[in-house]
Amino acid sequence: MRDRVTEAVPALVAAAVAAPSMHNAQPWRFVHRTDTGVLSLYGDPDRALPVGDPEHRGMHLGCGGALFNLRVAAAQQGWDAVAEVFPDRRDPWRLVDVTLEEPDTVPFDRGLADLFPAVEARHTNRSPFSDEQIPPEIFDELCAAALLEGARLAVPSDWHADDLVDLVHDAELHEAASDLMRAEIIAWTRTGRAGEGPAAEGVPSYAFGPRQHDVKVPVRDFGLPRDTQRATATFEERPQLAVLGTETDDPADWLRAGQAMERILLVATRDGLATSMMSQPLEWPELRSMARDPASRMGFVHMVFRLGYGPPAAPTPRRPVADVLTVV
Ligand SMILES: Cc1cc2nc3c(=O)[nH]c(=O)nc-3n(C[C@H](O)[C@H](O)[C@H](O)COP(=O)(O)O)c2cc1C
């Protein structure tokens, strides 16, 4: 069993790193200990975003997404990935220890294995979506995906959706006034100009999507701080949104929310939806608290999804597995 696990670990990590992360910073690293067979997932403080993500909540969401992909890839191989969160009290960056269990001792989870093709197929899509309505059964499935991971997904009412779009406008004003925030976004975007960081990380300009004529849809304009020349386009009249949250707000909740985020995205991808995410207003504490629906039981919002039907989106780069995996 140990040898089989050791052989499979690079493929499991390759699936894990396909997860989304804020600004595609890929804030994770993995250590596989061959004596115990444990695969540990660490947050990487060198890839933190001190301005946009000072508490590292977004980092935990991304790492939770990577953990979810790891669970999917393990299930696809017929294993159950048993995760122990924060296994070492002295090391807060050691987020999860994963142990793979034999399929004959723990029956593997078909619901997870079925999501495996969506791991590679999922991409953040910042293009205009059509006005075609998503069937309510699909929203029900997405809400169930969140619940399975211990989080909650809510479809905002019209007034709440309008409020969310207003909050995005407010966040853009905050951003425009913050040299530090703009510098951080520039540091994590890639336009092909000289002096930019490594090409295997950050958001490439081909993923920015067109600029909106009139901002009605919550899509982050990664090109704005650089003032890049881009085509403009008309986006859908009423974006179809969903809000992910948890009742409490500690690092274990953030990991749970990250797994729920990825489960929602993979189910949506499997069901033929295009997806994008929006954390802009959640990066400012005074705006984040206004993003929740006061009538809902959702205590803390972690992500706003935009869902619909759109043209295909291209994959963004990832660092090679050898750069993020250490075998000891
Ligand atoms: C915590 C978190 C916050 C994010 N916030 C935004 C956002 O505000 N706007 C946006 O367009 N994308 C956002 N994203 C998506 C990332 O930019 C995207 O995952 C990353 O660039 C990698 O691209 P991919 O999702 O196509 O693999 C966020 C992702 C995560 C995990």
The ligand as a MOL file (V3000), in Angstrom:
LIG
                    3D

  0  0  0     0  0            999 V3000
M  V30 BEGIN CTAB
M  V30 COUNTS 31 33 0 0 0
M  V30 BEGIN ATOM
M  V30 1 C -9.9820 33.2280 -2.2250 0
M  V30 2 C -10.1070 33.5480 -3.6910 0
M  V30 3 C -10.4840 34.8320 -4.0810 0
M  V30 4 C -10.6470 35.1250 -5.4380 0
M  V30 5 N -11.0790 36.3910 -5.7940 0
M  V30 6 C -11.3010 36.6630 -7.0980 0
M  V30 7 C -11.8360 37.9250 -7.4890 0
M  V30 8 O -12.1280 38.7910 -6.6730 0
M  V30 9 N -12.0310 38.1500 -8.7980 0
M  V30 10 C -11.7260 37.2120 -9.7640 0
M  V30 11 O -11.9320 37.4930 -10.9420 0
M  V30 12 N -11.2050 36.0150 -9.4110 0
M  V30 13 C -11.0150 35.7140 -8.1180 0
M  V30 14 N -10.5230 34.4940 -7.7570 0
M  V30 15 C -10.1650 33.5110 -8.8000 0
M  V30 16 C -8.6500 33.4860 -9.0400 0
M  V30 17 O -8.2010 34.6880 -9.6130 0
M  V30 18 C -8.3240 32.2890 -9.9420 0
M  V30 19 O -8.6800 31.1220 -9.2600 0
M  V30 20 C -6.8580 32.1930 -10.2960 0
M  V30 21 O -6.4890 33.2940 -11.0950 0
M  V30 22 C -6.5360 30.8900 -11.0490 0
M  V30 23 O -7.2840 30.7750 -12.2280 0
M  V30 24 P -8.3060 29.5620 -12.4590 0
M  V30 25 O -9.3850 29.6660 -11.4230 0
M  V30 26 O -8.8390 29.7830 -13.8520 0
M  V30 27 O -7.5620 28.2750 -12.3290 0
M  V30 28 C -10.3710 34.1460 -6.4140 0
M  V30 29 C -9.9770 32.8530 -6.0120 0
M  V30 30 C -9.8740 32.5490 -4.6590 0
M  V30 31 C -9.5190 31.1440 -4.2330 0
M  V30 END ATOM
M  V30 BEGIN BOND
M  V30 1 1 1 2
M  V30 2 1 2 3
M  V30 3 2 2 30
M  V30 4 2 3 4
M  V30 5 1 4 5
M  V30 6 1 4 28
M  V30 7 2 5 6
M  V30 8 1 6 7
M  V30 9 1 6 13
M  V30 10 2 7 8
M  V30 11 1 7 9
M  V30 12 1 9 10
M  V30 13 2 10 11
M  V30 14 1 10 12
M  V30 15 2 12 13
M  V30 16 1 13 14
M  V30 17 1 14 15
M  V30 18 1 14 28
M  V30 19 1 15 16
M  V30 20 1 16 17
M  V30 21 1 16 18
M  V30 22 1 18 19
M  V30 23 1 18 20
M  V30 24 1 20 21
M  V30 25 1 20 22
M  V30 26 1 22 23
M  V30 27 1 23 24
M  V30 28 2 24 25
M  V30 29 1 24 26
M  V30 30 1 24 27
M  V30 31 2 28 29
M  V30 32 1 29 30
M  V30 33 1 30 31
M  V30 END BOND
M  V30 END CTAB
M  END
